[in-house]
């Protein structure tokens, strides 16, 4: 079973009760005693009016060549301004109590995210590059100017490229429709795909990548951008 250990980095997801938005606060695990955790104070800091609230805490665990996201729920029990850590230095910390065991942080199949150009992820459909409109563990919506093989319900070869890894996935086209175009771009088609089986590890790698992109996009929430579809 995956456990939380001193030295780990983690993130605390703080939802704004008034606005429904979320902030992701980075932290560091100083001490663990049973289900009691001592974590570094975050930036911006957690406040005393948050004591007693429950928060989702996430962290990454390496599994072979990929990072797997885990999470658990914990209650903020105290804010300590002068806690002595292993180096004997005194630092501000937060105390939390784990209410659930760590579990894989499942990105729901229906949870679609719009990758940014800098995301380091691309997709090939029947060997041809396509633009990813949004993607989830269950499938993707892409845009392409190819049409010869775009038949609803037909099976297609999908190659998902994340960093320097290429993953083969069996896909099925579920819908095709024309996309508005301008100038000499040519006919564009929107295609929705359903992912079926693939090579070992594809779900773990894609889930970890979606998790990473979600964290990065939530960190930019204050800029008023909207990336995630539910």
N, C-alpha and C positions, 0 to 999 in steps of 0.2 A: 504494500500500500504506500502511496506517495505521502510523505510527511513534510511539514514545514520545519525548516532548520535554521539556526543562526547563520548569518552570512548571505541569506537569500535576498534578492531584490523582489519587490512586489508592487502592486498598484491597488489603490483603494478607489472604488467608483462611488462618487458622491452625487446623488441625484438632488436637484433643486426642487423642493416640494412645491414651490410656487410656479415655476416655469416648466417643469418637466424635463429640463435639460440635464446633462451629466457633466461632471468634471472628473478627470482621472488624475489622482494624486500619487506621486511616486514615493516609495518608502523603502526601508531596509530593516531586516529582522535582526534585532540585537540579541534577544533571549527568548527561549521557549521553555515553559514549565507546564507539562501536561497540556491543557487547553488554553493556558494563559500565555499571551504574547506581549512582548515589549518591542515596539517598532519605533523607528526614527520619526520625529515630527515632520510633517509634510510641508511643502511650499506650494500654494499658500497654506498656512497652518490650520489644522482642525481646531474648532472652537469649543468652549465649555458647553454651549447650548446643544452641541452634538452628542454629549455623553448620554448613554442610554439608547441611542439609535443603533440599528443594525446596518451593516455595509457589506457589499460584496468585495472580497479581496481576491485578486487574481495574481498568478505567477506562472512562469514558464518552466517546464521540465524537459531536458534533452532526452530524446528517444531515438537512438541510432543517429541518423543524419538530419533529424528535424526537431523542431521545438513544439511541444504539446502544451496548450494552455490548460491550466487547472484553476479552480476557484473554490471558495468556501464563504459562508456567511459568518460574520463575527460582530459582536457588540462592543462598541466603544465604552470602556468602563472608567477610564480616568486619563487626565492629562498631567504629566509629571514634568516639572520645570528643571529638576536637578537630579537626574538619574545617573548613577555611576556605572559605566560600561566596562568591558574587559580591560581596556587600556588604562583604567582608573580615571579617565576624563569624565566630567559631568556634563551631560547634554540634555536638552528637552526631548521627551519621548511621549508616545501615546501607548496606553495599555488597552488591549482588546482580549475578549474571550471568544474562542471559536465555538460557534453553535452547530456547525455541520462539519463533517469530514471533507477533505479536499476531493473533488471529483473533476473529471474532464469538463472543461468549460465548453459545452456543446453550442456551436453556432447553428441555429435551427435551419433546417433545409429551406424554409420559406424566408429566411433572413437574407435579403439581397443587398449587396454593397456596390457602389460605383467606384471602380479603381481610378486613381489619379494617374497621370502620364508617368509620374516618377515611381509608381508602385513596384516596378520590377517584375510585372506579370504580363504575359501575353498568351494568345491562344491561336491555334491553327485548326482549321476545319477542312478536312480532306486534304491536308497539307498546305492549304492556302491561309495566309494571315488574315485575320478579321479583327474588327474593332469590338472590344468588350464594352457593352453598355452597362450591364450589371451582372453580378455572379454570386452564387451561393453554393452550398454543398449539394444542393439538389439539381442545379443546372445553371444556365446562363442565357442572357439575351445578347446577341451579337449583331453587327451590321457589316454587310459585305456587298460588293457589286457583282459577285458571281451568282449564277442562278441555275446552271445546268443540273446540279445535284440537289437543289433545294425542294424536296418533296416531303410534305407533312407525313409523319409516321415512319419515314425511312430512317434506317440506322446509318450513322456516319462515324468516321474516325476523328476523334478530338485529341489534340496534343496540347496539354497545358504546360506552359513554360514559366517556372518560378525561379528567378535567379539563373543559375546554371543547370537547373534540373529540368528534364523533360519527362512528362508523365503522360502515358497513353491511357485514354478513357474511352469506353464505348458510349456514344451519345445517340440520342434519338431526337429528330426534329419534330416538334409538336405544333409549330405555327410559323407561317411565312407571310409577311405583308410588305407592301412598298413603303419606303421612307421618303419624306420630302427631300428634294435635292435642289441645289442652286448652281447655275452656271454650267460649266462643262464637267462637273464631277461624274456624271453618268448615273445610270439607274442604281439606286441603293435599295437594299432589302434588309428588313429586320427579321431576325430568326430567333425563335426561342428553342432552347435545347434542354433535354432532360438527361442527366448523367446516370448511367447504369454502372456496371462493373468497370474496374480499371486495374492497373498494376498495383502491387502491394504498396501501401503507404500513401496513396494519393489523397485519401480523405483527411489523414492526419496532417499532411503538408498543406493542403488547401485550407483546412480549418485553422491551422496556425497562422497562415498568411492573412486570412480574413480577420482573425483576431488582432493581428498586428496593425492592419489598416484601420480597423475600427478604433483602436487606441489612438492612433495618429490623428484620425479625423475628429474624434471627440476632443482632443487637445486643441483643435482649431475652432471649436464650436463658437468661441467668442467673436470670430470673424464673420459670423452670420452665414456661413456656407452650409449647404445641405448636401450630404453625400449618401446617406443611408436610406434605403426604402424598407418598409415593413409591410 
